[in-house]
């Protein structure tokens, strides 16, 4: 449980970059991490009736791509320099930042490259102009094999002091908990939250809390009502009431395609969270 020593931050030159960088920096300061920025642009969308996100390379000219990459790099580096973060080598462990390369990459590249990082930090993909694209978040979720932290649109004051685990007994949530262990080990309070009538078969919240206490963690349980059967709303409401500054959840524990049409807890949380969320699939 060495911590999150390698942090990847995909950067688009849009209006909501600072909360993403602040979240990554808070993680980096907590774990003495190397933080790497990378310029990302959207794939050219291809719509097919399948339950996966695909695309082809974007149609921007080489000149436009170079200008966009420079803008992303300048924004990332300016933020880090202003916050007195040292420039670091990608070959040397320790706290610092670096920029990968002077070119744009697509979401498909991000999904592969993120496999050598402990966590990828992205923004909230709520569909608003200037916010992180959902395709970027999903590439990181489905392809990296590592956790993703979604930063809220406003800078968080703290991260990981009071952690809420939205426990629905699923494999995806178990992966999220495992990926969050370095953060859970640092938390002052951990609440394993279950909603009545929500989730799959598997170990109870009490059994998860017991397992976390075996690691010396201060874990407790809470079973909450959800009379409206809107688990995403209920989870965010309970997390807010508990003073949560990090929510842990399994991503898309029901079909992503189903959530696109009928809604779901992951989709709601991705669109509306005001606290950092750690997700894994």
Buried (B, 14 or more C-beta within 10 A) or exposed (E): EEBBBBBBBBBBBBEBBBBBBBBBBBBBEBBEBBBBBBBBBBBEEEEEEEEEBEBEEBEBEEEEBBBBBBBBBEBBBEBBEEEEBEEBEEEEEEBBBBBBEEBBBBBBBBBEBBEEBBBBBBBBBBEEEEBBBBBBBBBBBBBBBBBBBBBBBEBBEEBBBBBBBBBBBBEBBBBBBEBBBBBBBBBEBBBBBBBEEBBEEBEBBBBBBBBBEEEEBBBBBBEBEBEEEBBBBBBBEBBBEBEBBBBBBBBBBBEBEEBEEEBBBBBBBBBEBEBBBBBBB
